[in-house]
Amino acid sequence: MALIVFLENVGHIHGVHLPNWAMTAIDWLTEEYAKLLLRLFGAYHRYQRVLILEDDAATAANLTAALVEVSATHTVDQLLLVHGQERCLIGYKGRELVDAASFDQLLTRYVEDSSLLDLRMVYGLNCYGASLASTWLALGAQAVNGAQAVNWLPEPSLSLFLRQWLSGAPFSEAVGCSARRARAVGKLLWRDRADGSEHPYIIGSRQIVYGLRDVTITSPTGKARTVQSSPARKVAATAHPQLTASGQIPTADSRSRYAPAQSK
C-alpha cells in the first residue's frame, strides 16, 4: 500500500487579503503541521511508501505521473491537502491547477487501460471536493469524500480523520466522526441563524462520502491489474453518491452497496 499526499496551502484564507509574508508563513506552518500529523499518527508505519508532492512539486503533471507510477506497484490512497474550486485542485502558489482538462486526460488513458491506476480511497480537504467525487470514482477509487462548497473546517477534520483511519476505522466512520466533531467546533464560532438554519460556513463545509464500498486501511481493492474494465462500467460508477458524513443517503439508490456510517 502507498499514500500519495498532494500538499500545497499557498497561505490563502478564503475572503481574506493577506500580505505576502503572512501567506508565506501560513503556507510553511500548515504544510509542516500536516507532515507532522502523518508521522504522529503512524502513516509511515501503515504504508509501505509515502510520497508527498508539495510546493513546486504540486502540479498536475506530477500528480498524474505519481498516480500512474505508484499504481504500478502499490494500491494507492490519496490525501488532497490543497485548496480547490469546482472540479479543480489548486497547486503550487495558486498558479498550478489540476483542472478538468487534466482529469479528463487521465480518465481517457484509464478508460483505455484500467491497469493504469489502482486507487482505493481519496480523502480531501479541498473546497468543492464533492464536485470531483464522480471523477475519482471513474478513475477507480472505491471511497471518496468531499465538501459541498467552501470548506472552513480543515482542522480539526484532518487530525481526527487520520487518527481514525490509520487506526483501522472504516473510511465512512473516519470521515463521519471527523466531520461531526469539526462541525461541533465550527458551530461554536458560527452560530445558527435566528430562523434555526445553519451558518453558510457550516453548510459549505459539510462532508459527503461517495463510493462503491466502504474500505479500511487493510482492505484490498479487489482489482486485477491485468484485467480491462469496460468503459460503460466506469461511467456508471460515477453516478452513485452514497453517504453524507452523518450517515444519511443523499439520493435514493437501491443499488447501493455502501453501509451507512453509524452516528456517534
N, C-alpha and C positions, 0 to 999 in steps of 0.2 A: 504494500500500500504506500501511496505517496500523497503528499499535501502540497498544493501549489497556492501560494499566497500572493494576491495581486494587491500591492500596498502603496498607496500614494495619497496623502492627506491634502497636500497643496497649501494647507494653512488657511483654508477658506471656511467661513461660517456663513451660512445662508442668510442673506439680507443685511449683513454687517460689513461695512468697509473698514479694512484694517491696513495699517502701514506695512510696508514690506518686511521690516524687522520682526513685527509681531507674527506675520504669516510664516516667516521662516522658522521662528521659534515654535509655533504651534505644529508646523509640519514635522519638525525633528522630534519634538516631545511625544506626539501621538504615535508616530511610527516606531520609536524606541519602546514605547509603552506596549504596543501590540506585540512586538517581538519578545518582550519580557513575559507577557502573558503566555505565549506559546511555550516558553521554557518552564514557566512556573507550573503550568497545568500538564506538562509532560508530553507535548506534541512530538518531541524528538525521540521519545521512547516508544510511542504508539505507532509512529510511521517509520518506514524504512528509509524514506527520503523526504526532506522538506526543502522546497525550492521557493525562495522569496524573490519576487520581482518588484523592486522598489526604486523610487526616484527615476533616474533616466532609463532604467530597465522596464519601467511600467508603460509599455507601449503595446499597441495592437499586434504588431509583428512578433514581439517577444512572447506575448501571451499565447498566441496561436502556435508558435513554434514549441513552446514549453508543453502545451497540452498534447500536441502530437508526439513529441519526443518522449515524454514521461509515460504516456499511454502505451507505448510500445513495450514497456517492461513492467508497468505497475497499474493497478487500479487507482484512479485519481479522485481525491476530494479537493475541493477548492474553497478558499476564503476570499471574498471580494471586499477588501477594506479600503474602499475608494468612494469618492463622490459619484453621483450618477444623474443622468437625465432620462427622459423617455427612451427606452431601448438603447441605452448608451452608457458606457463606463468612462469616467474621466481619469486619464492617466497623467503622465509627468507634466508638472507645472500647469495643468489645465489645458495644455496645448495638444497633448496626445489623446486622441479619442478612440475608444473601441466602440465603433458605431454600427449602425445597421448594415452598412456595406461590408464591414469586417466580418460580422457574424454571418452574413449571407454567403460570403466566400467560403468560410469554414464549413457551413452547412452543406453547400454544394459538394465539397470534397467528401464530407461524411456520408452523404446520400449515395455517392458513387462507390464508397468503400467504408463500410461500417466498422472495419477493424482499425480505422484511423484513430478512434478515441475510445477510452474505457473510463468514462465518468461515472461516479457513484452519487456524490452529493455536492451541492453548491450552496454555501451559506454566504449571504451578502448583507452588508450594512448600507449599501448604496441607495440613495434616494431613487424612487420609482423602480425599485428592484422587481416588483411584480410584473412590470412591462417586459422583462427579459425571461420570465419563467417559461413561457412556451418555447423560447429559443433554446434554453438549456435542456429542456425535456427532449426537444427534437434532436439535440446533439448527444442524446443517450443518457443523460443524468436520470437517476432513479428518484431523487428527492431534492427539492429546491424551495427556498423561501424568498420573500421579497416584500419590501414596504410598498404600500399602495400609493404613496406620494412622497413628500419630503420627510426624511427620517431624522427626527430631532433626538432620538434616543440611542445613539451608537454605543454609549455606555450608560448604564451597566449591562446593556444587551450582550456585548461581545464577551466580557469576562464570565457572565452567567452561562452563556451558551457553551463556551469552551470547557468550563468546569464540568458541565453535564455531559457533553458529547464525548470528551476524552476519558470520562469515567465509565462510558459504555451505555449511556442512555439512548433510546431511540431518537432519531432526528426530530420527529414531531414533538416529542416530550421535551427535548433540549430547547427547541425553538419556542415552544409554548410557555415553558417555565420562564425562560429568559424574557420573553415579551410581556408576560403578565407582571413580572416583578419590575421591569423597566417602566411599564405603564403606570404602576403604582407610584414610583418615584416621580415620573413626569407629571402626574396629577397633583402632586404637592406644589409644583411650580406653576402649572397651567390649570387653573380650576375650571370645573364645569361652568357653563354659562347659566344665566338666570332661568332659561327655559329647560334646564336639565341636560342639554346636549353637551357633548364633549368639546373641549377646545380643539380648534383645527390642527394644532400641532400634534395632539394625541391621535386624532383621526388619521392624519397623514402618516404617522409613524407605525400604524397598525401593520403587523406582520401576517402574511398569508403563506401557508405551506402548500406546495403543489407536488404531485408525484405519482408514480406508478405503484410504489410500495414504500413502507417505512423501512429504514435501514439503521443499523448501528455501526460503530467503528469496526466491528469484526465481520460485518455482512459481506458476502461475495456479491458481485454484480450479477453472476449467473450468465455472463457474456462469453461466448466463444469467439475468440479473436479472428478465427479464420472463416466464420460464417457470415454471409451477407444478409442483412435485413432488408426487406422491401421498402422502398421509399414511401409507399402508402402507409405502412405501419408507423413510420417515424412521424409523418404528418398527423396521423390520428392521435398519436401520443401527446401532441401539443394541446389538445382540446379538453383536457381533464384536470382543471383546478380542483384540488381535493379538500383541503382543510384550512380554516383560519386557525390562528395560534390559540384561540380559546376552545378549539375543538368543534366549531360549527362548520358545516359543509356549505360553502357559498353557492354552489349550484347543484341541483338535483341530478344525480348521475348514478343510475343503478349498476353501472359497470365499475364503480369504484372498488378498488381492492386495497385501499389505504385506510387502516383503522383510525378513528378519531382519537386525538390526544385526550387524556383524562384531565379534567380540571383539578387544580391543586387546592 
